[in-house]
Amino acid sequence: MAVDERICIAHDAAGSRIFDVFLESPTVSSKMKRRLVMDFIGHYYKLVDDKFGSRVGDRCWAFTDTYLKVCNLLFCFVSPFIQHPYCI
């Protein structure tokens, strides 16, 4: 499923609960949870732009380890510079 489709689901009241259950479920492997969170990297600004999406963003942020938090912050700060014409 594409990230934009996941964001649309997260912006729905019932859909946001699906992400809650997914991230809290003991039967879902941590690898799958990490993949979900990593897929949102670079798209968190779209995810948290909604009341229900911000809940999902908070849940994802609480689940992540320090490495993913640093990667997300670096991506947010570095990506505008990558598009600059003088950046090689």
PDB file of N, CA, C and O in Angstrom:
ATOM      1  N   MET A   1       0.837  -1.163   0.000  1.00  0.00           N
ATOM      2  CA  MET A   1       0.000   0.000   0.000  1.00  0.00           C
ATOM      3  C   MET A   1       0.895   1.244   0.000  1.00  0.00           C
ATOM      4  O   MET A   1       1.891   1.297   0.721  1.00  0.00           O
ATOM      5  N   ALA A   2       0.544   2.213  -0.789  1.00  0.00           N
ATOM      6  CA  ALA A   2       1.342   3.429  -0.915  1.00  0.00           C
ATOM      7  C   ALA A   2       1.219   4.283   0.349  1.00  0.00           C
ATOM      8  O   ALA A   2       0.250   4.170   1.101  1.00  0.00           O
ATOM      9  N   VAL A   3       2.206   5.126   0.563  1.00  0.00           N
ATOM     10  CA  VAL A   3       2.236   5.967   1.762  1.00  0.00           C
ATOM     11  C   VAL A   3       1.059   6.942   1.767  1.00  0.00           C
ATOM     12  O   VAL A   3       0.471   7.193   2.819  1.00  0.00           O
ATOM     13  N   ASP A   4       0.713   7.491   0.610  1.00  0.00           N
ATOM     14  CA  ASP A   4      -0.411   8.420   0.543  1.00  0.00           C
ATOM     15  C   ASP A   4      -1.727   7.742   0.919  1.00  0.00           C
ATOM     16  O   ASP A   4      -2.590   8.368   1.534  1.00  0.00           O
ATOM     17  N   GLU A   5      -1.886   6.484   0.560  1.00  0.00           N
ATOM     18  CA  GLU A   5      -3.083   5.738   0.948  1.00  0.00           C
ATOM     19  C   GLU A   5      -3.100   5.497   2.450  1.00  0.00           C
ATOM     20  O   GLU A   5      -4.156   5.568   3.079  1.00  0.00           O
ATOM     21  N   ARG A   6      -1.937   5.213   3.026  1.00  0.00           N
ATOM     22  CA  ARG A   6      -1.853   5.028   4.479  1.00  0.00           C
ATOM     23  C   ARG A   6      -2.175   6.322   5.206  1.00  0.00           C
ATOM     24  O   ARG A   6      -2.807   6.307   6.262  1.00  0.00           O
ATOM     25  N   ILE A   7      -1.747   7.428   4.648  1.00  0.00           N
ATOM     26  CA  ILE A   7      -2.039   8.718   5.271  1.00  0.00           C
ATOM     27  C   ILE A   7      -3.534   9.000   5.228  1.00  0.00           C
ATOM     28  O   ILE A   7      -4.087   9.522   6.196  1.00  0.00           O
ATOM     29  N   CYS A   8      -4.192   8.668   4.134  1.00  0.00           N
ATOM     30  CA  CYS A   8      -5.647   8.842   4.047  1.00  0.00           C
ATOM     31  C   CYS A   8      -6.358   7.988   5.087  1.00  0.00           C
ATOM     32  O   CYS A   8      -7.336   8.431   5.689  1.00  0.00           O
ATOM     33  N   ILE A   9      -5.882   6.782   5.300  1.00  0.00           N
ATOM     34  CA  ILE A   9      -6.471   5.914   6.323  1.00  0.00           C
ATOM     35  C   ILE A   9      -6.226   6.501   7.705  1.00  0.00           C
ATOM     36  O   ILE A   9      -7.115   6.470   8.556  1.00  0.00           O
ATOM     37  N   ALA A  10      -5.037   7.033   7.939  1.00  0.00           N
ATOM     38  CA  ALA A  10      -4.716   7.608   9.248  1.00  0.00           C
ATOM     39  C   ALA A  10      -5.532   8.855   9.539  1.00  0.00           C
ATOM     40  O   ALA A  10      -5.747   9.178  10.707  1.00  0.00           O
ATOM     41  N   HIS A  11      -5.986   9.557   8.530  1.00  0.00           N
ATOM     42  CA  HIS A  11      -6.789  10.761   8.722  1.00  0.00           C
ATOM     43  C   HIS A  11      -8.245  10.441   9.036  1.00  0.00           C
ATOM     44  O   HIS A  11      -9.023  11.355   9.312  1.00  0.00           O
ATOM     45  N   ASP A  12      -8.626   9.194   9.000  1.00  0.00           N
ATOM     46  CA  ASP A  12      -9.976   8.769   9.341  1.00  0.00           C
ATOM     47  C   ASP A  12     -10.016   8.351  10.811  1.00  0.00           C
ATOM     48  O   ASP A  12      -9.038   7.812  11.330  1.00  0.00           O
ATOM     49  N   ALA A  13     -11.136   8.596  11.475  1.00  0.00           N
ATOM     50  CA  ALA A  13     -11.258   8.273  12.903  1.00  0.00           C
ATOM     51  C   ALA A  13     -11.075   6.783  13.155  1.00  0.00           C
ATOM     52  O   ALA A  13     -10.314   6.390  14.039  1.00  0.00           O
ATOM     53  N   ALA A  14     -11.768   5.953  12.384  1.00  0.00           N
ATOM     54  CA  ALA A  14     -11.643   4.501  12.573  1.00  0.00           C
ATOM     55  C   ALA A  14     -10.309   3.991  12.032  1.00  0.00           C
ATOM     56  O   ALA A  14      -9.725   3.065  12.594  1.00  0.00           O
ATOM     57  N   GLY A  15      -9.834   4.581  10.961  1.00  0.00           N
ATOM     58  CA  GLY A  15      -8.576   4.149  10.367  1.00  0.00           C
ATOM     59  C   GLY A  15      -7.380   4.403  11.272  1.00  0.00           C
ATOM     60  O   GLY A  15      -6.423   3.629  11.281  1.00  0.00           O
ATOM     61  N   SER A  16      -7.438   5.490  12.031  1.00  0.00           N
ATOM     62  CA  SER A  16      -6.316   5.783  12.933  1.00  0.00           C
ATOM     63  C   SER A  16      -6.200   4.728  14.024  1.00  0.00           C
ATOM     64  O   SER A  16      -5.106   4.470  14.527  1.00  0.00           O
ATOM     65  N   ARG A  17      -7.319   4.122  14.390  1.00  0.00           N
ATOM     66  CA  ARG A  17      -7.290   3.059  15.407  1.00  0.00           C
ATOM     67  C   ARG A  17      -6.600   1.804  14.882  1.00  0.00           C
ATOM     68  O   ARG A  17      -6.035   1.031  15.656  1.00  0.00           O
ATOM     69  N   ILE A  18      -6.646   1.605  13.570  1.00  0.00           N
ATOM     70  CA  ILE A  18      -5.964   0.449  12.981  1.00  0.00           C
ATOM     71  C   ILE A  18      -4.462   0.561  13.228  1.00  0.00           C
ATOM     72  O   ILE A  18      -3.805  -0.429  13.552  1.00  0.00           O
ATOM     73  N   PHE A  19      -3.924   1.762  13.074  1.00  0.00           N
ATOM     74  CA  PHE A  19      -2.501   1.962  13.321  1.00  0.00           C
ATOM     75  C   PHE A  19      -2.172   1.772  14.804  1.00  0.00           C
ATOM     76  O   PHE A  19      -1.108   1.256  15.148  1.00  0.00           O
ATOM     77  N   ASP A  20      -3.100   2.196  15.686  1.00  0.00           N
ATOM     78  CA  ASP A  20      -2.898   1.973  17.124  1.00  0.00           C
ATOM     79  C   ASP A  20      -2.770   0.486  17.434  1.00  0.00           C
ATOM     80  O   ASP A  20      -1.859   0.060  18.144  1.00  0.00           O
ATOM     81  N   VAL A  21      -3.690  -0.286  16.895  1.00  0.00           N
ATOM     82  CA  VAL A  21      -3.685  -1.730  17.146  1.00  0.00           C
ATOM     83  C   VAL A  21      -2.440  -2.366  16.545  1.00  0.00           C
ATOM     84  O   VAL A  21      -1.830  -3.244  17.155  1.00  0.00           O
ATOM     85  N   PHE A  22      -2.067  -1.929  15.365  1.00  0.00           N
ATOM     86  CA  PHE A  22      -0.884  -2.485  14.703  1.00  0.00           C
ATOM     87  C   PHE A  22       0.373  -2.244  15.531  1.00  0.00           C
ATOM     88  O   PHE A  22       1.179  -3.155  15.716  1.00  0.00           O
ATOM     89  N   LEU A  23       0.545  -1.019  16.031  1.00  0.00           N
ATOM     90  CA  LEU A  23       1.758  -0.681  16.767  1.00  0.00           C
ATOM     91  C   LEU A  23       1.770  -1.263  18.176  1.00  0.00           C
ATOM     92  O   LEU A  23       2.843  -1.439  18.753  1.00  0.00           O
ATOM     93  N   GLU A  24       0.610  -1.564  18.740  1.00  0.00           N
ATOM     94  CA  GLU A  24       0.548  -2.106  20.089  1.00  0.00           C
ATOM     95  C   GLU A  24       0.434  -3.621  20.132  1.00  0.00           C
ATOM     96  O   GLU A  24       0.560  -4.218  21.201  1.00  0.00           O
ATOM     97  N   SER A  25       0.200  -4.244  19.003  1.00  0.00           N
ATOM     98  CA  SER A  25      -0.034  -5.684  18.973  1.00  0.00           C
ATOM     99  C   SER A  25       1.247  -6.467  19.279  1.00  0.00           C
ATOM    100  O   SER A  25       2.295  -6.198  18.691  1.00  0.00           O
ATOM    101  N   PRO A  26       1.162  -7.430  20.193  1.00  0.00           N
ATOM    102  CA  PRO A  26       2.341  -8.259  20.462  1.00  0.00           C
ATOM    103  C   PRO A  26       2.598  -9.300  19.379  1.00  0.00           C
ATOM    104  O   PRO A  26       3.691  -9.862  19.315  1.00  0.00           O
ATOM    105  N   THR A  27       1.610  -9.566  18.527  1.00  0.00           N
ATOM    106  CA  THR A  27       1.782 -10.574  17.486  1.00  0.00           C
ATOM    107  C   THR A  27       2.435 -10.020  16.224  1.00  0.00           C
ATOM    108  O   THR A  27       2.910 -10.789  15.388  1.00  0.00           O
ATOM    109  N   VAL A  28       2.464  -8.699  16.077  1.00  0.00           N
ATOM    110  CA  VAL A  28       3.122  -8.078  14.927  1.00  0.00           C
ATOM    111  C   VAL A  28       4.595  -7.905  15.279  1.00  0.00           C
ATOM    112  O   VAL A  28       4.930  -7.377  16.339  1.00  0.00           O
ATOM    113  N   SER A  29       5.457  -8.346  14.399  1.00  0.00           N
ATOM    114  CA  SER A  29       6.898  -8.280  14.686  1.00  0.00           C
ATOM    115  C   SER A  29       7.375  -6.831  14.698  1.00  0.00           C
ATOM    116  O   SER A  29       6.803  -5.962  14.040  1.00  0.00           O
ATOM    117  N   SER A  30       8.419  -6.599  15.452  1.00  0.00           N
ATOM    118  CA  SER A  30       8.980  -5.251  15.531  1.00  0.00           C
ATOM    119  C   SER A  30       9.554  -4.818  14.183  1.00  0.00           C
ATOM    120  O   SER A  30       9.629  -3.624  13.893  1.00  0.00           O
ATOM    121  N   LYS A  31       9.957  -5.777  13.368  1.00  0.00           N
ATOM    122  CA  LYS A  31      10.458  -5.461  12.033  1.00  0.00           C
ATOM    123  C   LYS A  31       9.359  -4.836  11.169  1.00  0.00           C
ATOM    124  O   LYS A  31       9.609  -3.874  10.443  1.00  0.00           O
ATOM    125  N   MET A  32       8.159  -5.376  11.249  1.00  0.00           N
ATOM    126  CA  MET A  32       7.034  -4.826  10.475  1.00  0.00           C
ATOM    127  C   MET A  32       6.628  -3.454  11.004  1.00  0.00           C
ATOM    128  O   MET A  32       6.292  -2.560  10.228  1.00  0.00           O
ATOM    129  N   LYS A  33       6.659  -3.290  12.317  1.00  0.00           N
ATOM    130  CA  LYS A  33       6.326  -1.994  12.906  1.00  0.00           C
ATOM    131  C   LYS A  33       7.355  -0.948  12.477  1.00  0.00           C
ATOM    132  O   LYS A  33       7.010   0.184  12.138  1.00  0.00           O
ATOM    133  N   ARG A  34       8.610  -1.350  12.501  1.00  0.00           N
ATOM    134  CA  ARG A  34       9.678  -0.430  12.093  1.00  0.00           C
ATOM    135  C   ARG A  34       9.549  -0.060  10.623  1.00  0.00           C
ATOM    136  O   ARG A  34       9.793   1.087  10.250  1.00  0.00           O
ATOM    137  N   ARG A  35       9.170  -1.012   9.792  1.00  0.00           N
ATOM    138  CA  ARG A  35       8.981  -0.733   8.367  1.00  0.00           C
ATOM    139  C   ARG A  35       7.863   0.295   8.161  1.00  0.00           C
ATOM    140  O   ARG A  35       7.986   1.196   7.332  1.00  0.00           O
ATOM    141  N   LEU A  36       6.772   0.150   8.924  1.00  0.00           N
ATOM    142  CA  LEU A  36       5.671   1.109   8.830  1.00  0.00           C
ATOM    143  C   LEU A  36       6.153   2.508   9.182  1.00  0.00           C
ATOM    144  O   LEU A  36       5.866   3.473   8.474  1.00  0.00           O
ATOM    145  N   VAL A  37       6.880   2.609  10.271  1.00  0.00           N
ATOM    146  CA  VAL A  37       7.376   3.915  10.711  1.00  0.00           C
ATOM    147  C   VAL A  37       8.371   4.484   9.706  1.00  0.00           C
ATOM    148  O   VAL A  37       8.342   5.682   9.426  1.00  0.00           O
ATOM    149  N   MET A  38       9.241   3.655   9.165  1.00  0.00           N
ATOM    150  CA  MET A  38      10.225   4.128   8.195  1.00  0.00           C
ATOM    151  C   MET A  38       9.580   4.581   6.893  1.00  0.00           C
ATOM    152  O   MET A  38      10.091   5.479   6.224  1.00  0.00           O
ATOM    153  N   ASP A  39       8.464   3.965   6.533  1.00  0.00           N
ATOM    154  CA  ASP A  39       7.769   4.386   5.315  1.00  0.00           C
ATOM    155  C   ASP A  39       7.238   5.806   5.425  1.00  0.00           C
ATOM    156  O   ASP A  39       7.092   6.498   4.418  1.00  0.00           O
ATOM    157  N   PHE A  40       6.950   6.241   6.646  1.00  0.00           N
ATOM    158  CA  PHE A  40       6.432   7.593   6.849  1.00  0.00           C
ATOM    159  C   PHE A  40       7.520   8.654   6.859  1.00  0.00           C
ATOM    160  O   PHE A  40       7.207   9.844   6.822  1.00  0.00           O
ATOM    161  N   ILE A  41       8.789   8.261   6.907  1.00  0.00           N
ATOM    162  CA  ILE A  41       9.872   9.246   6.930  1.00  0.00           C
ATOM    163  C   ILE A  41       9.803  10.085   5.652  1.00  0.00           C
ATOM    164  O   ILE A  41       9.757   9.561   4.539  1.00  0.00           O
ATOM    165  N   GLY A  42       9.799  11.371   5.849  1.00  0.00           N
ATOM    166  CA  GLY A  42       9.659  12.309   4.737  1.00  0.00           C
ATOM    167  C   GLY A  42       8.218  12.682   4.458  1.00  0.00           C
ATOM    168  O   GLY A  42       7.949  13.568   3.646  1.00  0.00           O
ATOM    169  N   HIS A  43       7.283  12.008   5.130  1.00  0.00           N
ATOM    170  CA  HIS A  43       5.860  12.278   4.914  1.00  0.00           C
ATOM    171  C   HIS A  43       5.144  12.635   6.214  1.00  0.00           C
ATOM    172  O   HIS A  43       3.919  12.764   6.228  1.00  0.00           O
ATOM    173  N   TYR A  44       5.889  12.796   7.302  1.00  0.00           N
ATOM    174  CA  TYR A  44       5.254  13.084   8.593  1.00  0.00           C
ATOM    175  C   TYR A  44       4.505  14.407   8.573  1.00  0.00           C
ATOM    176  O   TYR A  44       3.487  14.545   9.251  1.00  0.00           O
ATOM    177  N   TYR A  45       4.980  15.366   7.823  1.00  0.00           N
ATOM    178  CA  TYR A  45       4.290  16.652   7.775  1.00  0.00           C
ATOM    179  C   TYR A  45       2.888  16.504   7.189  1.00  0.00           C
ATOM    180  O   TYR A  45       1.977  17.235   7.579  1.00  0.00           O
ATOM    181  N   LYS A  46       2.703  15.567   6.257  1.00  0.00           N
ATOM    182  CA  LYS A  46       1.360  15.301   5.718  1.00  0.00           C
ATOM    183  C   LYS A  46       0.533  14.490   6.700  1.00  0.00           C
ATOM    184  O   LYS A  46      -0.678  14.681   6.814  1.00  0.00           O
ATOM    185  N   LEU A  47       1.192  13.586   7.405  1.00  0.00           N
ATOM    186  CA  LEU A  47       0.489  12.720   8.344  1.00  0.00           C
ATOM    187  C   LEU A  47      -0.082  13.508   9.508  1.00  0.00           C
ATOM    188  O   LEU A  47      -1.243  13.310   9.865  1.00  0.00           O
ATOM    189  N   VAL A  48       0.690  14.386  10.104  1.00  0.00           N
ATOM    190  CA  VAL A  48       0.258  15.086  11.315  1.00  0.00           C
ATOM    191  C   VAL A  48      -0.532  16.351  11.018  1.00  0.00           C
ATOM    192  O   VAL A  48      -0.806  17.131  11.931  1.00  0.00           O
ATOM    193  N   ASP A  49      -0.898  16.567   9.785  1.00  0.00           N
ATOM    194  CA  ASP A  49      -1.674  17.744   9.395  1.00  0.00           C
ATOM    195  C   ASP A  49      -3.153  17.589   9.727  1.00  0.00           C
ATOM    196  O   ASP A  49      -3.949  18.473   9.411  1.00  0.00           O
ATOM    197  N   ASP A  50      -3.528  16.500  10.348  1.00  0.00           N
ATOM    198  CA  ASP A  50      -4.918  16.202  10.651  1.00  0.00           C
ATOM    199  C   ASP A  50      -5.037  15.810  12.123  1.00  0.00           C
ATOM    200  O   ASP A  50      -4.064  15.377  12.739  1.00  0.00           O
ATOM    201  N   LYS A  51      -6.237  15.967  12.677  1.00  0.00           N
ATOM    202  CA  LYS A  51      -6.450  15.628  14.087  1.00  0.00           C
ATOM    203  C   LYS A  51      -6.147  14.165  14.372  1.00  0.00           C
ATOM    204  O   LYS A  51      -5.457  13.850  15.342  1.00  0.00           O
ATOM    205  N   PHE A  52      -6.654  13.278  13.542  1.00  0.00           N
ATOM    206  CA  PHE A  52      -6.438  11.848  13.757  1.00  0.00           C
ATOM    207  C   PHE A  52      -5.054  11.411  13.284  1.00  0.00           C
ATOM    208  O   PHE A  52      -4.445  10.520  13.876  1.00  0.00           O
ATOM    209  N   GLY A  53      -4.567  12.029  12.235  1.00  0.00           N
ATOM    210  CA  GLY A  53      -3.235  11.714  11.743  1.00  0.00           C
ATOM    211  C   GLY A  53      -2.147  12.090  12.740  1.00  0.00           C
ATOM    212  O   GLY A  53      -1.111  11.431  12.826  1.00  0.00           O
ATOM    213  N   SER A  54      -2.399  13.161  13.495  1.00  0.00           N
ATOM    214  CA  SER A  54      -1.403  13.549  14.494  1.00  0.00           C
ATOM    215  C   SER A  54      -1.325  12.514  15.611  1.00  0.00           C
ATOM    216  O   SER A  54      -0.257  12.306  16.186  1.00  0.00           O
ATOM    217  N   ARG A  55      -2.436  11.869  15.922  1.00  0.00           N
ATOM    218  CA  ARG A  55      -2.404  10.774  16.890  1.00  0.00           C
ATOM    219  C   ARG A  55      -1.531   9.638  16.398  1.00  0.00           C
ATOM    220  O   ARG A  55      -0.736   9.078  17.152  1.00  0.00           O
ATOM    221  N   VAL A  56      -1.687   9.299  15.117  1.00  0.00           N
ATOM    222  CA  VAL A  56      -0.874   8.233  14.525  1.00  0.00           C
ATOM    223  C   VAL A  56       0.592   8.647  14.517  1.00  0.00           C
ATOM    224  O   VAL A  56       1.466   7.830  14.807  1.00  0.00           O
ATOM    225  N   GLY A  57       0.867   9.896  14.190  1.00  0.00           N
ATOM    226  CA  GLY A  57       2.232  10.395  14.211  1.00  0.00           C
ATOM    227  C   GLY A  57       2.850  10.312  15.598  1.00  0.00           C
ATOM    228  O   GLY A  57       4.021   9.959  15.739  1.00  0.00           O
ATOM    229  N   ASP A  58       2.068  10.637  16.622  1.00  0.00           N
ATOM    230  CA  ASP A  58       2.553  10.524  18.000  1.00  0.00           C
ATOM    231  C   ASP A  58       2.843   9.081  18.366  1.00  0.00           C
ATOM    232  O   ASP A  58       3.838   8.798  19.033  1.00  0.00           O
ATOM    233  N   ARG A  59       1.986   8.166  17.936  1.00  0.00           N
ATOM    234  CA  ARG A  59       2.210   6.739  18.222  1.00  0.00           C
ATOM    235  C   ARG A  59       3.473   6.236  17.528  1.00  0.00           C
ATOM    236  O   ARG A  59       4.270   5.506  18.117  1.00  0.00           O
ATOM    237  N   CYS A  60       3.641   6.632  16.277  1.00  0.00           N
ATOM    238  CA  CYS A  60       4.840   6.220  15.538  1.00  0.00           C
ATOM    239  C   CYS A  60       6.086   6.797  16.190  1.00  0.00           C
ATOM    240  O   CYS A  60       7.095   6.103  16.322  1.00  0.00           O
ATOM    241  N   TRP A  61       6.026   8.054  16.597  1.00  0.00           N
ATOM    242  CA  TRP A  61       7.177   8.703  17.210  1.00  0.00           C
ATOM    243  C   TRP A  61       7.523   8.036  18.539  1.00  0.00           C
ATOM    244  O   TRP A  61       8.699   7.892  18.874  1.00  0.00           O
ATOM    245  N   ALA A  62       6.502   7.630  19.298  1.00  0.00           N
ATOM    246  CA  ALA A  62       6.742   6.949  20.576  1.00  0.00           C
ATOM    247  C   ALA A  62       7.362   5.575  20.353  1.00  0.00           C
ATOM    248  O   ALA A  62       8.152   5.116  21.178  1.00  0.00           O
ATOM    249  N   PHE A  63       7.021   4.920  19.262  1.00  0.00           N
ATOM    250  CA  PHE A  63       7.557   3.590  18.974  1.00  0.00           C
ATOM    251  C   PHE A  63       9.000   3.631  18.513  1.00  0.00           C
ATOM    252  O   PHE A  63       9.765   2.708  18.794  1.00  0.00           O
ATOM    253  N   THR A  64       9.383   4.679  17.813  1.00  0.00           N
ATOM    254  CA  THR A  64      10.692   4.697  17.156  1.00  0.00           C
ATOM    255  C   THR A  64      11.838   4.767  18.152  1.00  0.00           C
ATOM    256  O   THR A  64      11.689   5.238  19.279  1.00  0.00           O
ATOM    257  N   ASP A  65      12.970   4.289  17.701  1.00  0.00           N
ATOM    258  CA  ASP A  65      14.185   4.399  18.489  1.00  0.00           C
ATOM    259  C   ASP A  65      14.906   5.696  18.109  1.00  0.00           C
ATOM    260  O   ASP A  65      14.472   6.412  17.208  1.00  0.00           O
ATOM    261  N   THR A  66      15.967   5.979  18.778  1.00  0.00           N
ATOM    262  CA  THR A  66      16.701   7.225  18.564  1.00  0.00           C
ATOM    263  C   THR A  66      17.249   7.319  17.144  1.00  0.00           C
ATOM    264  O   THR A  66      17.278   8.402  16.560  1.00  0.00           O
ATOM    265  N   TYR A  67      17.680   6.197  16.589  1.00  0.00           N
ATOM    266  CA  TYR A  67      18.240   6.191  15.235  1.00  0.00           C
ATOM    267  C   TYR A  67      17.217   6.701  14.223  1.00  0.00           C
ATOM    268  O   TYR A  67      17.539   7.542  13.384  1.00  0.00           O
ATOM    269  N   LEU A  68      15.990   6.197  14.299  1.00  0.00           N
ATOM    270  CA  LEU A  68      14.966   6.634  13.347  1.00  0.00           C
ATOM    271  C   LEU A  68      14.577   8.083  13.566  1.00  0.00           C
ATOM    272  O   LEU A  68      14.270   8.794  12.609  1.00  0.00           O
ATOM    273  N   LYS A  69      14.584   8.527  14.808  1.00  0.00           N
ATOM    274  CA  LYS A  69      14.254   9.928  15.075  1.00  0.00           C
ATOM    275  C   LYS A  69      15.301  10.850  14.462  1.00  0.00           C
ATOM    276  O   LYS A  69      14.962  11.882  13.883  1.00  0.00           O
ATOM    277  N   VAL A  70      16.554  10.483  14.587  1.00  0.00           N
ATOM    278  CA  VAL A  70      17.631  11.293  13.998  1.00  0.00           C
ATOM    279  C   VAL A  70      17.535  11.264  12.473  1.00  0.00           C
ATOM    280  O   VAL A  70      17.711  12.295  11.823  1.00  0.00           O
ATOM    281  N   CYS A  71      17.259  10.095  11.899  1.00  0.00           N
ATOM    282  CA  CYS A  71      17.114   9.991  10.432  1.00  0.00           C
ATOM    283  C   CYS A  71      15.978  10.868   9.939  1.00  0.00           C
ATOM    284  O   CYS A  71      16.114  11.542   8.919  1.00  0.00           O
ATOM    285  N   ASN A  72      14.869  10.868  10.643  1.00  0.00           N
ATOM    286  CA  ASN A  72      13.733  11.680  10.237  1.00  0.00           C
ATOM    287  C   ASN A  72      14.060  13.164  10.320  1.00  0.00           C
ATOM    288  O   ASN A  72      13.712  13.927   9.419  1.00  0.00           O
ATOM    289  N   LEU A  73      14.726  13.578  11.394  1.00  0.00           N
ATOM    290  CA  LEU A  73      15.081  14.983  11.528  1.00  0.00           C
ATOM    291  C   LEU A  73      16.086  15.403  10.467  1.00  0.00           C
ATOM    292  O   LEU A  73      15.964  16.486   9.894  1.00  0.00           O
ATOM    293  N   LEU A  74      17.075  14.563  10.198  1.00  0.00           N
ATOM    294  CA  LEU A  74      18.049  14.891   9.156  1.00  0.00           C
ATOM    295  C   LEU A  74      17.395  14.974   7.787  1.00  0.00           C
ATOM    296  O   LEU A  74      17.726  15.851   6.989  1.00  0.00           O
ATOM    297  N   PHE A  75      16.468  14.065   7.512  1.00  0.00           N
ATOM    298  CA  PHE A  75      15.787  14.091   6.224  1.00  0.00           C
ATOM    299  C   PHE A  75      15.007  15.388   6.058  1.00  0.00           C
ATOM    300  O   PHE A  75      14.999  15.977   4.978  1.00  0.00           O
ATOM    301  N   CYS A  76      14.354  15.832   7.122  1.00  0.00           N
ATOM    302  CA  CYS A  76      13.566  17.068   7.048  1.00  0.00           C
ATOM    303  C   CYS A  76      14.443  18.289   6.811  1.00  0.00           C
ATOM    304  O   CYS A  76      14.038  19.221   6.117  1.00  0.00           O
ATOM    305  N   PHE A  77      15.651  18.289   7.387  1.00  0.00           N
ATOM    306  CA  PHE A  77      16.517  19.446   7.234  1.00  0.00           C
ATOM    307  C   PHE A  77      17.374  19.387   5.978  1.00  0.00           C
ATOM    308  O   PHE A  77      17.710  20.432   5.422  1.00  0.00           O
ATOM    309  N   VAL A  78      17.734  18.202   5.521  1.00  0.00           N
ATOM    310  CA  VAL A  78      18.655  18.064   4.397  1.00  0.00           C
ATOM    311  C   VAL A  78      17.925  18.057   3.063  1.00  0.00           C
ATOM    312  O   VAL A  78      18.467  18.541   2.069  1.00  0.00           O
ATOM    313  N   SER A  79      16.721  17.528   3.014  1.00  0.00           N
ATOM    314  CA  SER A  79      16.028  17.380   1.730  1.00  0.00           C
ATOM    315  C   SER A  79      15.817  18.691   0.972  1.00  0.00           C
ATOM    316  O   SER A  79      15.911  18.675  -0.255  1.00  0.00           O
ATOM    317  N   PRO A  80      15.537  19.828   1.625  1.00  0.00           N
ATOM    318  CA  PRO A  80      15.437  21.064   0.830  1.00  0.00           C
ATOM    319  C   PRO A  80      16.761  21.459   0.178  1.00  0.00           C
ATOM    320  O   PRO A  80      16.768  22.059  -0.897  1.00  0.00           O
ATOM    321  N   PHE A  81      17.879  21.126   0.822  1.00  0.00           N
ATOM    322  CA  PHE A  81      19.181  21.493   0.281  1.00  0.00           C
ATOM    323  C   PHE A  81      19.589  20.585  -0.880  1.00  0.00           C
ATOM    324  O   PHE A  81      20.341  20.995  -1.763  1.00  0.00           O
ATOM    325  N   ILE A  82      19.090  19.359  -0.871  1.00  0.00           N
ATOM    326  CA  ILE A  82      19.424  18.430  -1.966  1.00  0.00           C
ATOM    327  C   ILE A  82      18.840  18.940  -3.281  1.00  0.00           C
ATOM    328  O   ILE A  82      19.419  18.715  -4.344  1.00  0.00           O
ATOM    329  N   GLN A  83      17.706  19.620  -3.217  1.00  0.00           N
ATOM    330  CA  GLN A  83      17.065  20.131  -4.425  1.00  0.00           C
ATOM    331  C   GLN A  83      17.697  21.421  -4.913  1.00  0.00           C
ATOM    332  O   GLN A  83      17.340  21.913  -5.984  1.00  0.00           O
ATOM    333  N   HIS A  84      18.625  21.978  -4.157  1.00  0.00           N
ATOM    334  CA  HIS A  84      19.273  23.230  -4.538  1.00  0.00           C
ATOM    335  C   HIS A  84      20.181  22.954  -5.754  1.00  0.00           C
ATOM    336  O   HIS A  84      20.840  21.916  -5.807  1.00  0.00           O
ATOM    337  N   PRO A  85      20.216  23.873  -6.717  1.00  0.00           N
ATOM    338  CA  PRO A  85      21.000  23.620  -7.940  1.00  0.00           C
ATOM    339  C   PRO A  85      22.510  23.494  -7.709  1.00  0.00           C
ATOM    340  O   PRO A  85      23.199  22.872  -8.518  1.00  0.00           O
ATOM    341  N   TYR A  86      23.036  24.072  -6.625  1.00  0.00           N
ATOM    342  CA  TYR A  86      24.472  23.991  -6.370  1.00  0.00           C
ATOM    343  C   TYR A  86      24.859  22.780  -5.546  1.00  0.00           C
ATOM    344  O   TYR A  86      26.045  22.540  -5.318  1.00  0.00           O
ATOM    345  N   CYS A  87      23.891  22.022  -5.102  1.00  0.00           N
ATOM    346  CA  CYS A  87      24.179  20.823  -4.318  1.00  0.00           C
ATOM    347  C   CYS A  87      24.492  19.663  -5.265  1.00  0.00           C
ATOM    348  O   CYS A  87      23.717  19.375  -6.177  1.00  0.00           O
ATOM    349  N   ILE A  88      25.608  19.009  -5.050  1.00  0.00           N
ATOM    350  CA  ILE A  88      26.006  17.919  -5.918  1.00  0.00           C
ATOM    351  C   ILE A  88      25.876  16.615  -5.176  1.00  0.00           C
ATOM    352  O   ILE A  88      26.166  15.556  -5.733  1.00  0.00           O
TER     353      ILE A  88
END
